[in-house]
Amino acid sequence: MGKLVELKDKTFKPFMAAEEIVQINKELAEKINADFEGKEVLFIAILNGAFVFAADLMRNITIKNTISFVKVASYEGLSSSGTVKKLIGLMDSLENRHVIIVEDIIDTGNTLDKLLPTLKAENPASLSLCTLLFKPEAFKASFDITYIGKPIPNKFIVGYGLDYDGYGRNLPDIYQIVWLPILQNRQKQSTDL
């Protein structure tokens, strides 16, 4: 894992090894299995980022469960509208069911803050959040996160489902962006020409 990774025009350095991610997945699954022993859980994974984490988490879940993958539409053109327009792909009824939302990372929490009231209106028996990574410095929302794999600094990361402009989701490890002064000076010089 010790090498730099180039994605498009950015450089990333190692941040979290695959072995640590595997261990976090096992620990999260153990907590969920204990908390919901004897119950059935509907997991709802938020696409695109959570697909890798959700797949690995599910391999460690031993309680009775189902999983659904959804996409949150909050974009108008090229920028986020700041409001959740639509939840795409949710075909299951949530009424009287134990529901766990699965996210790869929660930073500001703005999208989930707008999504959760919609899900609560479906009258689930319980509604919990599970995230692999959490950025407490960036968090601005008001909801509680039941299962947190690892709090991290407010840095841009890629790998293990997380992307930079669609690239890097396939990396087994997680990498953090490198701000290299030399590269920044070169980029500035090229834009000044």
BELSULVEN-V444941 format. One record per residue. N is the residue number from 1. SS is DSSP state (helix for helix, strand for strand, loop for the rest). PHI is phi as a letter, one per 30 degrees, with the letter a starting at -180 (999 if undefined). OMEGA is omega as a letter, one per 40 degrees, with the letter a starting at -180 (NA if undefined). Layout:
<<N | SS | PHI | OMEGA> <N | SS | PHI | OMEGA>>
This chain:
<<1 | loop | 999 | a> <2 | loop | d | a> <3 | loop | c | i> <4 | loop | d | i> <5 | strand | b | i> <6 | strand | c | i> <7 | strand | b | a> <8 | loop | h | a> <9 | loop | c | a> <10 | strand | b | i> <11 | strand | c | a> <12 | strand | b | i> <13 | strand | c | a> <14 | strand | e | i> <15 | strand | b | a> <16 | strand | b | a> <17 | loop | d | i> <18 | helix | e | a> <19 | helix | d | i> <20 | helix | d | i> <21 | helix | d | i> <22 | helix | e | a> <23 | helix | d | i> <24 | helix | d | i> <25 | helix | e | a> <26 | helix | d | a> <27 | helix | d | i> <28 | helix | d | a> <29 | helix | d | i> <30 | helix | d | i> <31 | helix | d | a> <32 | helix | d | i> <33 | helix | e | i> <34 | helix | d | a> <35 | helix | d | a> <36 | loop | c | i> <37 | loop | e | i> <38 | loop | i | a> <39 | loop | c | i> <40 | strand | c | a> <41 | strand | b | i> <42 | strand | c | i> <43 | strand | c | i> <44 | strand | b | a> <45 | strand | c | a> <46 | strand | c | i> <47 | strand | d | e> <48 | loop | c | a> <49 | loop | d | a> <50 | loop | d | a> <51 | helix | d | a> <52 | helix | d | i> <53 | helix | e | a> <54 | helix | d | a> <55 | helix | d | a> <56 | helix | d | i> <57 | helix | d | a> <58 | helix | d | i> <59 | loop | d | a> <60 | loop | c | a> <61 | loop | d | a> <62 | loop | c | i> <63 | loop | d | i> <64 | strand | d | a> <65 | strand | a | i> <66 | strand | b | i> <67 | strand | b | i> <68 | strand | b | i> <69 | strand | c | a> <70 | strand | b | i> <71 | strand | b | i> <72 | strand | c | i> <73 | strand | c | i> <74 | loop | b | a> <75 | strand | c | i> <76 | strand | b | a> <77 | loop | i | a> <78 | loop | c | a> <79 | strand | b | i> <80 | strand | d | i> <81 | loop | d | a> <82 | loop | i | i> <83 | loop | b | i> <84 | loop | d | a> <85 | loop | d | a> <86 | strand | a | i> <87 | strand | c | a> <88 | strand | c | i> <89 | loop | j | a> <90 | loop | d | a> <91 | loop | c | a> <92 | loop | d | i> <93 | loop | d | i> <94 | loop | c | a> <95 | loop | e | i> <96 | loop | h | i> <97 | loop | c | i> <98 | strand | d | a> <99 | strand | c | i> <100 | strand | b | i> <101 | strand | d | a> <102 | strand | c | i> <103 | strand | b | i> <104 | strand | d | a> <105 | strand | a | i> <106 | strand | b | i> <107 | loop | c | a> <108 | loop | d | a> <109 | loop | i | a> <110 | helix | d | a> <111 | helix | d | i> <112 | helix | d | i> <113 | helix | e | i> <114 | helix | d | a> <115 | helix | d | a> <116 | helix | e | i> <117 | helix | e | i> <118 | helix | d | i> <119 | helix | d | i> <120 | helix | d | i> <121 | loop | d | i> <122 | loop | d | i> <123 | loop | h | i> <124 | loop | d | i> <125 | loop | d | i> <126 | strand | a | i> <127 | strand | b | a> <128 | strand | b | i> <129 | strand | c | i> <130 | strand | b | i> <131 | strand | b | i> <132 | strand | d | a> <133 | strand | b | a> <134 | strand | b | i> <135 | loop | c | a> <136 | loop | e | a> <137 | loop | d | a> <138 | loop | c | a> <139 | loop | d | a> <140 | loop | b | a> <141 | loop | d | a> <142 | loop | c | a> <143 | loop | d | i> <144 | loop | c | i> <145 | loop | c | a> <146 | loop | d | a> <147 | strand | b | i> <148 | strand | c | i> <149 | strand | d | a> <150 | strand | a | i> <151 | strand | d | a> <152 | loop | b | i> <153 | loop | d | a> <154 | loop | d | i> <155 | loop | c | i> <156 | loop | d | a> <157 | strand | b | i> <158 | strand | b | i> <159 | strand | j | i> <160 | loop | h | i> <161 | loop | j | i> <162 | strand | d | a> <163 | loop | b | i> <164 | strand | b | a> <165 | loop | h | i> <166 | loop | i | a> <167 | strand | c | i> <168 | loop | j | a> <169 | loop | d | a> <170 | loop | d | a> <171 | loop | d | a> <172 | loop | d | i> <173 | loop | c | i> <174 | strand | c | a> <175 | strand | b | i> <176 | strand | c | a> <177 | strand | d | i> <178 | strand | c | i> <179 | loop | c | a> <180 | loop | c | a> <181 | helix | e | a> <182 | helix | d | i> <183 | helix | d | i> <184 | helix | d | i> <185 | helix | d | i> <186 | helix | d | i> <187 | helix | d | i> <188 | helix | d | i> <189 | helix | d | a> <190 | helix | d | i> <191 | helix | d | i> <192 | helix | d | a> <193 | loop | d | NA>>
